[in-house]
Amino acid sequence: MSNSLKTYHRRTILVLIFAICVLLQAGTTTMAAQGVITIRSSFTVSETLERLDHAIGAMNMKVMSRIDHGAAAATVDMHLRPTHLVIFGSPKGGTPVMQLIQTMGIDLPLKALVWQDEDGTTWLSYNDPMWLVARHDGGSNAQAAVHTMAAALAAVAGLATSEAR
């Protein structure tokens, strides 16, 4: 096994361990409904977005686009609490998944929604990559390919929403 592959595997394992520790330590509420994972943030929407940017970069991924749904609503004289969609990823992680299940391209790159509820609480929601594999009728090969993506996404979410850094 090459050194770069060994480093990649070590990093994947560390990301998974870190993600689990962050989520357990943070005391956040995690919900899953129809393949969406939602985590309570310890920060404001703007702070969570800033931390999300940092976490995405730390995982060697890139922010590809942002959508401010609240600003869009204001253009038609409607109000929406802060609701921001961040689209991000890495061709190195997404391409192998799409090679196995090409229709995953409709759900990739990854997305995270940072939003504020009616009580002023900030949340971060994202699609569970394992649920996406099931949605696209992916088999065990696809599940294995998405496992690393799921771990990285959990780590990014944990870094963005938790005091632990």
C-alpha positions in Angstrom: 0.0 0.0 0.0 1.4 3.4 -1.0 2.2 6.0 1.6 -0.4 8.4 0.3 -3.1 5.7 0.5 -2.0 4.8 4.0 -2.2 8.5 4.9 -5.7 8.7 3.4 -6.9 5.7 5.4 -5.4 7.1 8.6 -7.1 10.4 8.0 -10.4 8.8 7.3 -10.3 6.8 10.5 -9.3 9.9 12.5 -12.1 11.9 10.8 -14.7 9.3 11.8 -13.4 9.1 15.4 -13.3 12.9 15.7 -16.9 13.2 14.3 -18.2 10.7 16.8 -16.4 12.4 19.7 -17.5 15.9 18.7 -21.2 14.9 18.3 -21.2 13.0 21.6 -19.3 15.7 23.5 -21.3 18.6 22.2 -24.6 17.5 23.7 -26.3 18.5 20.5 -29.7 17.2 19.4 -29.4 15.1 16.3 -32.5 14.2 14.4 -32.9 12.1 11.3 -36.0 12.4 9.2 -36.3 11.1 5.7 -32.5 11.1 5.2 -31.9 14.5 6.7 -29.6 14.9 9.7 -30.2 18.1 11.8 -27.8 19.2 14.5 -28.3 22.1 16.9 -25.5 24.7 16.7 -24.0 26.4 19.8 -23.5 29.5 17.6 -25.4 32.1 15.7 -26.2 31.5 12.0 -23.3 33.8 10.9 -20.9 32.1 13.3 -22.0 28.7 12.2 -21.5 29.6 8.6 -18.0 31.0 9.3 -17.1 27.8 11.2 -18.6 25.7 8.4 -16.4 27.4 5.9 -13.3 26.7 8.0 -14.3 23.1 8.6 -14.9 22.5 4.8 -11.4 23.9 4.1 -9.9 21.8 6.8 -11.3 18.7 5.2 -9.7 19.6 1.8 -13.1 20.4 0.3 -14.2 23.6 -1.5 -17.2 25.8 -1.2 -18.7 25.9 -4.6 -21.8 28.0 -4.1 -23.9 29.7 -1.4 -27.6 30.6 -1.5 -29.1 33.0 1.0 -32.8 32.0 0.9 -33.7 34.9 3.2 -32.2 37.5 0.9 -34.1 35.9 -2.1 -37.4 36.0 -0.1 -36.8 39.7 0.5 -36.6 40.4 -3.2 -40.3 39.4 -3.4 -41.2 41.3 -0.3 -41.5 38.1 1.8 -39.8 37.4 5.1 -37.8 34.2 5.9 -35.7 33.6 9.0 -32.0 33.2 8.3 -31.7 30.2 5.9 -28.4 29.7 4.1 -27.5 26.8 1.8 -23.8 26.0 1.3 -22.9 23.7 -1.6 -19.4 22.1 -1.2 -17.4 19.1 -1.9 -14.4 17.6 -3.7 -14.2 15.8 -7.0 -11.9 13.3 -5.3 -14.7 12.2 -3.0 -17.7 12.6 -5.2 -16.5 11.2 -8.5 -16.0 7.7 -7.3 -19.5 7.7 -5.9 -20.9 8.9 -9.2 -18.9 6.3 -11.1 -20.8 3.7 -9.1 -24.2 5.5 -9.1 -24.3 8.2 -11.8 -27.7 9.5 -10.6 -26.0 10.6 -7.3 -24.9 13.6 -9.4 -28.3 15.2 -8.6 -27.5 15.1 -4.9 -23.8 16.0 -5.2 -21.9 18.1 -4.4 -22.8 18.0 -0.7 -25.1 20.6 0.8 -25.5 22.0 4.3 -28.4 24.2 5.3 -27.8 26.6 8.2 -31.0 28.0 9.5 -32.7 29.6 12.5 -36.0 28.4 14.0 -38.8 30.4 15.4 -37.1 30.4 18.9 -33.8 31.8 17.5 -32.0 28.5 17.7 -29.5 27.8 14.9 -29.5 24.4 13.2 -27.4 22.7 10.6 -29.1 20.1 8.3 -27.6 17.9 5.6 -28.5 14.8 3.6 -27.3 11.6 5.1 -25.0 10.1 2.4 -25.9 6.6 3.4 -29.6 7.5 2.9 -28.7 8.9 -0.5 -27.1 5.6 -1.6 -30.4 3.8 -0.6 -32.4 6.5 -2.5 -30.4 5.8 -5.6 -30.6 2.0 -5.2 -26.8 1.7 -4.6 -25.3 -1.6 -3.5 -22.6 -2.5 -1.0 -19.9 -1.1 -3.3 -21.6 2.3 -3.2 -22.1 2.1 0.5 -18.4 1.5 1.1 -17.5 4.5 -1.2 -20.0 6.8 0.6 -18.8 5.7 4.1 -15.8 8.1 4.0 -18.0 10.9 2.6 -20.4 10.4 5.5 -17.6 10.5 8.1 -16.2 13.7 6.6 -19.6 15.3 6.5 -20.2 14.4 10.1 -16.9 15.9 11.1 -17.6 19.1 9.2 -21.0 19.4 10.8 -19.5 18.8 14.3 -16.8 21.4 13.8 -19.3 24.0 12.6 -21.8 23.5 15.4 -19.8 22.5 18.5 -17.6 24.3 21.0 -15.0 21.6 20.6 -12.6 22.6 17.9 
